């Protein structure tokens, strides 16, 4: 087992150590910038080339001669659909234990957006925590927390203030391993990150008064050690959160609906107009809000559509590959006949 040194401050655990041999140089990627990465080893901070690998903040790697030579398989991976609109995925962070879904309380809390992010996080294999910031500047905090708890089964919901420190100690006590903060610009991620890190390492900006929207203050995903132990990854604000292969994540995010579906008469019930539908019966009785069912249907449709696009893209790539191979084989055959 290699000596972890300062890597202990960056999320090194006994489980991580099993991925490396005695003669290797383990490192963790703390930032990625166009093929060049910042990496932490047991005793150094390096700038390394990514080599053949498509790396992400949080990756564990082996480095040699200023280049990444091996990538440790990721335990967890936060994936979303690429913002380009192409049928591709984008990796936001790797090897995280918890994901803080950050939403500001001083504006309209979008429950549908939180449900979308919960599906994304559950799919990754990490544990979601809903963090409602700016509690010092908000009204009806208790009611909002209750509304969010109702749509976030299986995860903690905290109302905190990085300004006053309210509930910050509770969040700090919950953090173990590596946590990443995700959410829209203006939600207070950088302010919260500074409070958790205990230093003003990240720039912050006020929300625009014209439209109530935040400015992008974080432009890179970057990993920092936490004084309480573990590490934190701060990310730029997310405008779009397209799901990518998130069927299991949707099921976990809407486990209340999945539970109600067990009461449906038909095993393949779509919860639309089928007789004996347990989900529709719950909506009719008021047990399940119609808004939540609509959100569930929307995410399922989106995920199915994205999966079909991905399958079509892969099929097209295979067809192009076989066309290239067949063309090369014909040339070799023709050459042999001469």
C-alpha positions in Angstrom: 0.0 0.0 0.0 1.5 3.4 -1.0 2.0 6.1 1.6 -1.1 8.4 1.2 0.5 11.5 2.8 -1.6 14.5 2.0 -4.0 12.5 -0.1 -5.8 11.7 3.2 -7.1 15.3 3.1 -8.4 14.8 -0.4 -10.7 11.8 0.2 -8.1 8.9 0.4 -9.6 5.8 2.1 -8.6 2.2 2.7 -10.9 1.2 -0.1 -9.1 3.7 -2.5 -5.7 2.4 -1.4 -6.6 -1.1 -2.7 -6.7 0.3 -6.3 -2.9 1.0 -6.2 0.3 -1.0 -6.0 3.4 -0.2 -4.0 5.4 1.0 -6.9 2.7 3.3 -8.4 2.2 7.0 -7.8 -1.4 7.6 -6.9 -3.0 11.0 -7.4 -6.4 12.6 -7.4 -7.5 15.0 -10.1 -8.6 18.3 -8.5 -9.2 20.3 -11.7 -9.3 19.7 -15.5 -8.6 22.3 -18.1 -8.4 21.2 -21.8 -6.3 18.1 -21.4 -4.1 19.5 -18.6 -5.0 18.6 -15.0 -4.2 19.7 -11.5 -3.4 16.6 -9.5 -2.5 16.0 -5.8 -0.1 13.2 -4.9 1.1 12.1 -1.5 3.5 15.0 -1.3 3.1 17.2 -4.4 0.7 19.3 -6.4 1.3 18.7 -10.1 0.2 19.8 -13.5 -0.2 16.7 -15.6 -1.3 15.7 -19.1 -4.5 13.6 -19.3 -2.9 11.3 -21.8 -5.5 9.0 -23.4 -8.1 9.5 -20.7 -11.2 11.7 -20.6 -10.7 12.8 -17.0 -13.0 14.6 -14.5 -12.5 16.3 -11.2 -12.5 13.7 -8.5 -10.9 10.9 -10.5 -8.2 8.7 -8.9 -5.3 8.1 -11.3 -1.7 6.9 -11.5 0.8 9.4 -12.8 4.3 9.1 -14.2 6.6 11.6 -15.9 4.0 14.3 -15.8 1.3 12.2 -17.5 -1.7 10.2 -16.3 -0.9 6.5 -17.2 -3.9 4.8 -15.6 -7.4 5.6 -14.4 -9.0 3.9 -11.4 -12.5 2.7 -12.2 -15.0 5.2 -10.8 -17.1 4.3 -7.8 -19.7 6.9 -8.6 -20.2 9.3 -11.5 -22.5 12.3 -11.8 -23.7 12.2 -15.4 -26.0 14.5 -17.4 -27.0 14.7 -21.0 -24.6 16.9 -23.0 -25.7 20.6 -23.2 -24.8 20.6 -26.9 -28.0 18.7 -27.6 -26.1 15.7 -29.1 -26.9 12.2 -27.9 -23.9 12.2 -25.5 -23.2 12.4 -21.8 -21.2 14.8 -19.8 -19.4 13.8 -16.6 -19.7 16.4 -13.8 -17.8 14.8 -11.0 -16.4 11.4 -10.0 -15.9 9.3 -6.9 -18.2 11.4 -4.7 -20.0 10.0 -1.7 -22.7 12.7 -1.3 -24.2 15.4 -3.6 -25.5 18.6 -2.2 -28.4 19.8 -4.3 -28.3 23.5 -3.6 -31.4 25.6 -3.9 -32.0 29.2 -2.6 -34.9 29.8 -0.3 -35.1 33.5 -1.0 -36.8 32.9 -4.4 -39.2 30.4 -5.9 -38.2 26.9 -5.0 -38.8 24.8 -8.1 -39.8 21.3 -6.9 -39.7 19.8 -10.4 -36.0 20.9 -10.7 -35.2 19.3 -7.4 -36.9 16.1 -8.5 -34.8 16.1 -11.7 -31.6 16.6 -9.8 -32.5 13.9 -7.3 -33.0 11.4 -10.2 -29.6 12.4 -11.6 -27.9 11.9 -8.2 -29.6 8.6 -7.3 -28.5 7.3 -10.7 -24.9 8.2 -9.9 -24.7 5.9 -6.8 -24.1 8.8 -4.5 -26.3 10.0 -1.6 -28.3 13.2 -2.2 -28.7 15.9 0.4 -31.0 18.8 -0.4 -29.5 22.0 0.9 -31.9 25.0 1.0 -29.6 28.1 1.3 -30.3 31.7 2.4 -32.7 30.8 5.2 -31.8 34.1 6.8 -33.4 36.0 3.9 -36.5 33.8 3.3 -40.1 33.5 4.6 -42.1 30.4 5.2 -39.0 28.3 5.7 -40.7 25.6 7.6 -43.4 25.1 5.0 -40.9 25.1 2.2 -38.8 22.5 3.9 -41.8 20.3 4.5 -42.8 20.6 0.8 -39.3 19.5 -0.3 -39.1 16.7 2.2 -42.3 15.3 0.7 -40.6 15.0 -2.7 -37.3 13.8 -1.5 -37.8 10.3 0.1 -34.7 8.8 1.4 -32.5 11.9 1.8 -31.9 14.7 4.3 -33.3 18.2 3.7 -31.6 21.1 5.4 -32.4 24.8 5.6 -29.1 26.7 6.2 -27.5 30.1 6.1 -23.9 30.5 5.2 -24.1 34.1 6.4 -25.4 33.5 9.9 -24.1 29.9 10.2 -27.5 28.5 10.9 -27.5 24.7 10.6 -24.0 24.8 9.1 -22.8 22.6 11.9 -25.4 20.0 11.2 -24.3 19.9 7.5 -20.7 19.7 8.5 -21.4 16.7 10.8 -23.1 14.9 7.9 -20.2 15.2 5.5 -18.0 12.1 5.2 -15.8 11.4 2.2 -16.2 13.6 -0.9 -19.2 15.9 -1.5 -20.0 17.8 -4.6 -22.3 20.9 -4.7 -24.7 21.2 -7.7 -27.4 23.7 -8.5 -28.2 26.8 -10.5 -26.2 30.0 -10.5 -27.2 32.3 -7.6 -28.1 29.4 -5.3 -25.2 30.3 -3.0 -23.0 27.3 -3.8 -19.7 29.2 -3.7 -20.7 31.1 -0.5 -21.6 27.7 1.1 -18.4 26.1 -0.1 -16.3 29.0 1.4 -18.1 28.5 4.7 -17.4 24.7 4.7 -13.8 25.2 3.6 -13.3 27.9 6.2 -11.7 30.3 3.8 -12.6 32.7 1.0 -11.1 30.5 -1.8 -14.0 30.9 -4.2 -15.3 34.1 -5.7 -18.9 35.1 -5.0 -21.4 37.5 -6.6 -24.8 38.8 -5.6 -27.9 37.8 -7.5 -28.9 40.3 -10.2 -31.8 42.5 -9.0 -33.1 42.9 -12.5 -34.2 39.3 -13.1 -33.2 37.5 -9.8 -30.7 35.3 -11.6 -27.2 34.5 -10.5 -24.0 35.1 -12.3 -21.6 32.3 -12.9 -18.8 32.8 -10.3 -17.4 29.3 -10.5 -16.1 28.4 -14.0 -14.3 25.2 -13.2 -15.0 22.1 -11.2 -12.5 22.1 -8.4 -11.8 19.9 -5.4 -10.7 21.3 -2.0 -9.9 19.6 1.3 -12.3 20.3 4.2 -11.0 21.1 7.6 -13.5 18.7 9.2 -12.2 15.9 7.0 -13.0 14.7 3.5 -13.2 16.9 0.4 -15.5 19.2 -1.5 -16.0 19.7 -5.2 -17.5 23.1 -6.3 -19.2 23.2 -9.7 -20.4 26.0 -12.1 -24.1 26.7 -12.0 -26.2 24.2 -14.0 -28.7 25.8 -16.5 -29.7 22.5 -18.0 -30.0 19.1 -16.3 -30.8 16.6 -19.0 -31.0 13.1 -17.7 -28.8 10.4 -19.1 -29.6 6.7 -18.7 -31.4 7.5 -15.4 -34.1 4.8 -15.2 -32.9 3.6 -11.8 -32.4 7.1 -10.6 -36.0 8.1 -11.5 -37.3 5.0 -9.7 -35.5 5.9 -6.5 -36.4 9.6 -6.7 -40.1 8.7 -7.1 -40.1 5.6 -4.8 -43.5 6.8 -3.5 -45.0 6.4 -6.9 -43.2 3.1 -7.5 -44.7 1.9 -4.2 -48.2 3.0 -5.2 -47.7 1.2 -8.6 -47.5 -2.1 -6.8 -51.3 -1.7 -6.2 -52.1 -1.4 -9.9 -54.2 -4.1 -11.4 -51.9 -4.5 -14.4 -48.2 -5.1 -14.2 -47.5 -2.9 -17.2 -49.8 0.0 -16.1 -48.7 3.4 -17.5 -50.7 5.2 -14.8 -52.6 7.1 -17.5 -56.2 5.8 -17.9 -56.0 2.1 -17.0 -58.7 0.7 -14.7 -57.5 -0.3 -11.2 -54.5 2.0 -11.3 -53.1 2.5 -7.7 -51.3 5.7 -8.7 -54.3 7.4 -10.2 -56.4 6.4 -7.2 -53.8 8.1 -5.0 -54.1 11.3 -7.1 -57.9 11.1 -6.9 -57.8 10.8 -3.1 -55.3 13.6 -2.7 -52.6 11.2 -1.3 -50.4 12.0 -4.3 -50.2 15.5 -5.8 -51.0 15.6 -9.5 -48.0 17.8 -10.1 -45.7 15.1 -8.8 -47.2 12.5 -11.1 -46.8 14.9 -14.1 -43.1 15.4 -13.1 -42.6 11.6 -13.0 -44.1 11.1 -16.4 -42.1 13.9 -17.9 -38.8 12.5 -16.7 -39.7 9.0 -17.8 -40.5 10.3 -21.3 -37.3 12.4 -21.5 -35.2 9.4 -20.4 -36.8 7.1 -22.9 -36.3 9.6 -25.7 -32.6 10.2 -24.8 -32.1 6.4 -24.7 -33.6 6.0 -28.1 -31.3 8.8 -29.5 -28.3 7.2 -27.9 -29.2 3.8 -29.4 -29.6 5.4 -32.8 -26.2 7.1 -32.6 -24.5 3.9 -31.6 -26.1 2.0 -34.4 -25.0 4.7 -36.9 -21.4 4.6 -35.5 -21.4 0.8 -35.9 -22.6 1.1 -39.4 -19.9 3.6 -40.3 -17.3 1.4 -38.7 -18.4 -1.7 -40.7 -18.5 0.4 -43.9 -14.9 1.4 -43.3 -13.8 -2.2 -42.6 -15.7 -3.5 -45.7 -14.1 -0.9 -47.9 -10.6 -1.8 -46.6 -11.3 -5.5 -47.2 -12.4 -4.9 -50.8 -9.2 -2.9 -51.5 -7.1 -5.8 -50.0 -9.0 -8.3 -52.1 -8.6 -6.3 -55.3 -4.9 -5.8 -54.6 -4.5 -9.6 -54.2 -6.3 -10.3 -57.5 -3.8 -8.3 -59.5 
